[in-house]
Structure formats: structure tokens, C-alpha cells
Amino acid sequence: MRPDTLGVIGLGAIGGSVAWQAARNGVRRILGFSPQPKEAVAAVRAGAITEAAPSARFVADHADLVVIAAPPVATLRLIDRLAPRLRAGSVWCTDVASVKQPVTKVASDLGLQRFAGSHPFAGTHLSGFAAAVPDRFRDVLVYVTPIGDDDTAAREIAHFWSSVLEAAPVIAGAAEHDELAAWTSHLPQAVASALATAIAEAGPRGVTYGSGARDTTRLAASNIEMWRDVLLLNRSAVLRTLDRYEETLGALRRALACGSPDDLAAWLRAGARWRRRLGK
């Protein structure tokens, strides 16, 4: 679908980018709501939205498509609060949270036939509209998750991502998505935060940390509220990835304890091969 009026609830790095790119690509009317008024003001000044909406309900009442761009727990609350309006009208709705089973379950329980979940792999550790960009989703992978056997809504939402935001949508089940996201997004966040915490608590004071420490801990500066929600809501899948990660650390510890250059080289080589295949 290509909406005549797009509504975006949450105007941070992702929601602001959705609105801005849609505006650049010709969506006529874009309503934006943020609980922080200064974000809406910044979005209007940038030309990302045509109107600052007074409430999330106003957005749901007047848009053809609503994109909820809030932290996961806030997303669940918004879906519940807006459900009567979403059911009564002809509005389509999606979200951008990086965990999908809780979202699709709530939407299903509420009988939202025009809802499908979304997760664009375009995250950033920065936050607020200042982190929004007008081309964030070009060629970006976006998972779109149906809420039942009928994928009509998912196909409409996927078409929005591809036709308006130039993204590359893939329709997948919520459980499959959450397992994949645990490996590709949630474990890296947990590891970066763990490393940053270890350095903060036990590292030397008053020293300059080089690019290795800075690059590997970049994600630790991400939005705390959002990642608290994500890790808790997807905890079963994340725990499985942590089990495997702890096994690899155990292999490193054993190689070092034994002083085995061959075992240590093999351990390093396995990671190096995967990272080189990944590319830049």
C-alpha cells in the first residue's frame, strides 16, 4: 500500500526516518506524534512531517497507515490503547520493534486484522530525531511478520516498505524472526554491553582506549529502555545464544590455561573466517 496520509507515533531515529523518507518520496500528508514535543517540532522544521499530531489517538483516527515507532513495552501498550480505533476504521498498522512474538500476539488477541509487525535492520545506538536520516531504509532488510495464517496485512505492509521506503522486505513468522534477531542483533548488543561493563568496573583508569575497544563497545551506548525491553521480551532466544557464546569463551579460557598455541590459533581462526566472509 501507498498511504495518502501516513501516521508515525514516535519520532526518534527510526520513526523520524520513516516519516522523513516517506516525505521525500512523495507521501502527501504525514502526521507525527511524539511524547517529547521538541522532537515533533524538529521533525516539522526538517520537513519530515507535515503536521504535529496532538496525540497518538489523533494519528490513529486520521491516518491510512500508522507506524508505531516506540520501545517494545510502550509499543504493546499503544497497540492495546489504539485497538478500538484500529478495529473500527480502515487503517493499516505496523510497528518497528525488534522482537515480534509479543507484538503479534497482542495484535492477534485484540483482533486487529489490518496489523502486521515489522523490524527494519537499520538500528543505531543514537536516539532522538537528531539521529533520523531521510534515506535510512534504502535497500535495508525489513522483516514483516503476519499475526495469523492470513498474510494480507503483511503483504500490504511489505509493499509500503518497498514502494515508499525503498527497503527490501521479507515476510517471516514471528518466532522465526525472534530466533534470527537473537543471533544477529540481540546477542551482539548483550556482548557489547557486557564488555563495556567489564572495562568500566575493572579496566585501568585514566587511559585512552583505542579503536578496538571503541568499535566493539559502540552498541553499549544504545537506548537503555529499549534494550531492557527487547532482551526481556526475547529472553528465551537470547538465553540460548548466551549459552553458545559462553561455550566459545570456555574454549578460549581452556586454550589459554593450557598455553596451547594450536588451540588458540584454531579459536581465533574460526572467528576470523566468519568475519572475513561477512565483509565490511
C-alpha positions as CSV (number, residue, x, y, z in Angstrom):
1,M,0.0,0.0,0.0
2,R,1.0,3.6,-0.5
3,P,-0.8,5.8,2.0
4,D,-2.2,9.2,1.2
5,T,-1.9,10.0,4.9
6,L,0.9,8.4,7.0
7,G,0.9,8.5,10.7
8,V,4.1,8.0,12.8
9,I,3.9,7.6,16.5
10,G,7.4,8.2,17.9
11,L,9.8,10.5,16.0
12,G,13.2,9.2,17.1
13,A,15.9,7.7,14.9
14,I,13.7,5.1,13.3
15,G,10.2,6.8,13.4
16,G,11.7,10.1,12.3
17,S,13.5,8.4,9.5
18,V,10.3,6.6,8.4
19,A,8.5,9.9,8.2
20,W,11.3,11.8,6.6
21,Q,11.9,9.2,3.9
22,A,8.2,9.0,3.2
23,A,8.0,12.7,2.8
24,R,11.0,12.7,0.4
25,N,9.3,10.0,-1.6
26,G,6.0,11.9,-2.1
27,V,3.6,10.9,0.6
28,R,1.3,13.9,0.7
29,R,0.4,14.1,4.4
30,I,2.4,12.9,7.3
31,L,1.1,13.1,10.9
32,G,3.7,12.7,13.6
33,F,3.3,12.4,17.3
34,S,6.0,12.3,20.0
35,P,5.6,12.4,23.8
36,Q,8.5,14.8,23.6
37,P,7.2,17.9,21.9
38,K,10.6,19.1,20.8
39,E,11.0,16.0,18.6
40,A,7.8,16.9,16.8
41,V,9.0,20.5,16.4
42,A,12.3,19.3,14.9
43,A,10.5,16.9,12.6
44,V,8.3,19.7,11.3
45,R,11.2,22.0,10.7
46,A,13.1,19.4,8.8
47,G,10.1,18.7,6.6
48,A,9.8,15.1,7.9
49,I,6.2,15.6,8.9
50,T,3.5,17.9,7.6
51,E,1.6,18.1,11.0
52,A,2.5,17.6,14.6
53,A,-0.4,15.5,16.0
54,P,-1.7,16.3,19.5
55,S,-2.0,12.6,20.5
56,A,-1.4,9.0,19.3
57,R,-5.2,8.6,19.1
58,F,-5.4,11.5,16.7
59,V,-2.9,9.8,14.5
60,A,-4.9,6.5,14.5
61,D,-8.1,8.5,13.7
62,H,-6.7,10.3,10.7
63,A,-4.1,8.1,9.0
64,D,-4.4,5.4,6.3
65,L,-1.3,3.7,7.8
66,V,0.0,4.0,11.3
67,V,3.7,3.2,12.1
68,I,4.3,2.7,15.9
69,A,8.0,3.6,16.5
70,A,8.3,3.2,20.3
71,P,10.2,0.9,22.6
72,P,8.7,-2.6,22.8
73,V,6.8,-2.3,26.0
74,A,5.4,1.1,25.0
75,T,4.5,-0.4,21.6
76,L,2.4,-3.1,23.3
77,R,0.6,-0.5,25.4
78,L,-0.1,1.6,22.4
79,I,-1.5,-1.3,20.4
80,D,-3.8,-2.1,23.2
81,R,-4.9,1.6,23.7
82,L,-5.4,2.2,20.0
83,A,-7.1,-1.2,19.2
84,P,-10.7,0.2,19.2
85,R,-9.8,2.8,16.6
86,L,-7.7,0.4,14.6
87,R,-10.6,-2.2,14.5
88,A,-13.3,0.3,13.7
89,G,-11.6,2.0,10.8
90,S,-9.8,1.0,7.6
91,V,-6.4,2.0,8.9
92,W,-3.4,-0.4,8.4
93,C,-0.9,-0.5,11.3
94,T,2.6,-1.8,11.9
95,D,5.4,-1.3,14.4
96,V,9.2,-1.4,14.3
97,A,10.2,-3.3,17.5
98,S,13.0,-5.8,17.2
99,V,11.1,-8.5,19.0
100,K,7.9,-9.7,17.3
101,Q,6.2,-12.6,19.1
102,P,4.8,-10.4,22.0
103,V,3.7,-7.8,19.5
104,T,1.9,-10.1,17.1
105,K,0.3,-12.0,20.0
106,V,-1.2,-8.8,21.4
107,A,-2.4,-7.7,17.9
108,S,-4.0,-11.2,17.4
109,D,-5.7,-11.3,20.8
110,L,-7.2,-7.8,20.0
111,G,-8.5,-9.0,16.6
112,L,-6.5,-6.5,14.5
113,Q,-6.9,-7.9,11.0
114,R,-5.1,-4.9,9.4
115,F,-1.9,-5.3,11.5
116,A,1.5,-6.9,10.7
117,G,4.7,-6.5,12.7
118,S,7.9,-5.0,11.1
119,H,11.5,-4.9,12.1
120,P,13.9,-2.9,9.9
121,F,17.5,-3.9,10.3
122,A,18.6,-0.2,10.4
123,G,19.2,0.4,14.0
124,T,21.6,2.9,15.6
125,H,23.0,3.4,19.0
126,L,21.9,7.1,18.7
127,S,18.5,8.3,19.6
128,G,16.0,11.1,19.1
129,F,15.1,12.9,15.9
130,A,18.6,14.3,15.6
131,A,19.6,10.7,14.7
132,A,17.0,10.4,11.9
133,V,18.1,10.4,8.3
134,P,15.9,10.7,5.1
135,D,17.3,7.6,3.4
136,R,17.8,5.2,6.3
137,F,15.8,2.3,4.8
138,R,17.1,2.2,1.2
139,D,18.0,-1.4,0.4
140,V,17.7,-2.3,4.1
141,L,16.3,-5.8,5.1
142,V,12.9,-5.5,6.9
143,Y,11.2,-8.5,8.4
144,V,7.4,-8.3,8.2
145,T,5.5,-10.7,10.4
146,P,1.8,-11.7,9.9
147,I,-0.3,-12.3,13.0
148,G,-2.0,-15.4,11.7
149,D,-2.5,-17.6,8.7
150,D,-3.8,-14.7,6.6
151,D,-0.8,-12.7,5.3
152,T,-2.9,-10.0,3.6
153,A,-1.9,-7.3,6.0
154,A,1.8,-8.5,5.9
155,R,1.8,-8.2,2.1
156,E,0.3,-4.6,2.3
157,I,2.9,-3.6,4.9
158,A,5.7,-5.1,2.9
159,H,4.6,-3.2,-0.1
160,F,4.8,0.0,1.9
161,W,8.3,-0.7,2.9
162,S,9.4,-1.4,-0.6
163,S,7.4,1.1,-2.6
164,V,7.6,4.1,-0.2
165,L,10.8,3.5,1.8
166,E,12.9,1.6,-0.8
167,A,13.6,-1.2,1.6
168,A,13.9,-5.0,1.0
169,P,11.0,-6.6,3.0
170,V,10.9,-10.3,3.8
171,I,7.7,-11.9,5.3
172,A,8.6,-14.3,8.1
173,G,6.9,-15.8,11.2
174,A,7.3,-14.0,14.4
175,A,9.0,-17.0,16.2
176,E,11.5,-17.4,13.3
177,H,12.2,-13.7,13.3
178,D,12.9,-13.6,17.1
179,E,15.3,-16.5,16.8
180,L,17.2,-14.9,14.0
181,A,17.2,-11.5,15.7
182,A,18.6,-13.0,18.9
183,W,21.7,-14.0,16.9
184,T,22.0,-11.1,14.5
185,S,21.1,-8.2,16.9
186,H,20.3,-9.1,20.5
187,L,23.4,-11.2,21.3
188,P,25.8,-8.5,19.8
189,Q,24.1,-5.9,22.0
190,A,24.4,-8.0,25.1
191,V,28.1,-8.8,24.4
192,A,28.9,-5.1,23.7
193,S,27.2,-4.1,26.9
194,A,29.0,-6.9,28.9
195,L,32.4,-5.8,27.6
196,A,31.7,-2.2,28.3
197,T,30.6,-3.1,31.9
198,A,33.7,-5.2,32.5
199,I,36.0,-2.4,31.3
200,A,34.2,0.2,33.3
201,E,34.3,-1.9,36.5
202,A,37.8,-3.5,36.2
203,G,39.7,-1.7,33.5
204,P,42.6,0.8,34.1
205,R,41.6,4.3,35.0
206,G,42.8,7.4,33.1
207,V,43.9,5.7,30.0
208,T,43.0,6.2,26.3
209,Y,41.1,3.3,24.8
210,G,41.8,2.6,21.2
211,S,39.6,1.8,18.2
212,G,39.3,-1.9,19.2
213,A,37.6,-1.1,22.5
214,R,35.6,1.8,21.0
215,D,34.3,-0.2,18.0
216,T,33.4,-3.3,19.9
217,T,31.5,-1.4,22.6
218,R,29.7,1.1,20.4
219,L,26.3,-0.7,20.9
220,A,26.6,-0.3,24.7
221,A,25.7,3.3,24.2
222,S,22.3,2.4,22.8
223,N,18.9,3.3,24.3
224,I,18.7,1.5,27.7
225,E,14.9,1.4,28.0
226,M,14.5,-0.1,24.5
227,W,17.2,-2.8,25.0
228,R,15.9,-3.7,28.5
229,D,12.5,-4.4,26.9
230,V,14.0,-6.3,23.9
231,L,16.2,-8.6,26.0
232,L,13.4,-9.4,28.5
233,L,10.7,-10.0,25.8
234,N,13.0,-12.2,23.8
235,R,14.8,-13.8,26.7
236,S,14.3,-17.4,25.8
237,A,16.0,-17.0,22.4
238,V,18.7,-14.7,23.9
239,L,19.5,-17.2,26.7
240,R,20.1,-19.9,24.0
241,T,22.6,-17.6,22.2
242,L,24.3,-16.8,25.5
243,D,24.7,-20.5,26.3
244,R,26.5,-20.9,23.0
245,Y,28.6,-17.8,23.5
246,E,29.7,-18.9,26.9
247,E,30.8,-22.2,25.3
248,T,33.1,-20.3,23.0
249,L,34.5,-18.3,25.9
250,G,35.1,-21.5,27.7
251,A,37.1,-22.8,24.7
252,L,39.3,-19.6,24.8
253,R,39.8,-20.0,28.6
254,R,40.9,-23.6,28.2
255,A,43.3,-22.8,25.3
256,L,44.9,-20.0,27.4
257,A,45.0,-22.1,30.6
258,C,46.8,-24.9,28.7
259,G,49.1,-22.5,26.9
260,S,48.3,-24.2,23.6
261,P,49.2,-22.1,20.6
262,D,47.4,-24.5,18.2
263,D,44.1,-24.4,20.1
264,L,44.3,-20.7,20.5
265,A,45.1,-20.2,16.8
266,A,42.1,-22.5,15.9
267,W,39.8,-20.5,18.1
268,L,40.9,-17.2,16.6
269,R,40.8,-18.6,13.0
270,A,37.1,-19.7,13.3
271,G,36.0,-16.2,14.2
272,A,38.3,-14.6,11.6
273,R,37.0,-16.8,8.8
274,W,33.4,-15.8,9.6
275,R,34.2,-12.1,9.9
276,R,36.0,-12.0,6.5
277,R,33.1,-13.7,4.8
278,L,30.8,-11.0,6.2
279,G,32.7,-8.2,4.5
280,K,32.8,-4.6,5.5
